[in-house]
């Protein structure tokens, strides 16, 4: 039995779990995490308190 001598030309899917979408999602998560750390550092409050979702006076 011989092996094929041609390589199939397969495109990446346009949607779903592909390498580009996962890489972009990871980069967005890293940027969001750094922004959250910066907010906590400069305001001395957590992100939820900075957004007004929780009230620090009750804690």
N, C-alpha and C positions, 0 to 999 in steps of 0.2 A: 504494500500500500504506500503510495507516494504522498508527500505533504503538498498542500497547495502553494503556489508561488506568488499569489496575489494577496494583498492585505485589504480587507474590507474598508471602505471609506464611510465611517460612521460619524454622524454629527452629534454634538452635545444636545440634549433635550432643551427646548426653549423655556420650559417651566419645570418646577419640581426640584428634587434634590440633585443638583449638579455641582461641580466643583466651583464654578464662578459664584453661584448663589450662596454657597456655604462660606466661601472666602469673604464675600461682601457682608454677610450676616455677622461673621466673627469680627470683622473690622468695626462695624457699627456698634457691636457690643463693647469692644475695647474703648472706643471713643466715649460712649455713654458712661462707662465705669469711671473713666478719668474725669469726666465732667461732674459726676456725682461726688467724687473725692474732692474736687476743687471747691464745689459748693459747700461741702462740710468743713473744709479747711478755712475758707474765707468768712463764712457766716457763723461758724461755731455751733451750728444746728444741723440736724439731719435733713435730708432731702424732703421728707414728708412734712416736717415742721416748716421748712422754707416755702413749700407749696401751700401751706395753710391747711393741710389735711388733718393734722393733729395739733392740739394746743398744748404747749409745754407747761402752761400754768397749772394744769391738772395733774402733772406728774411730779 
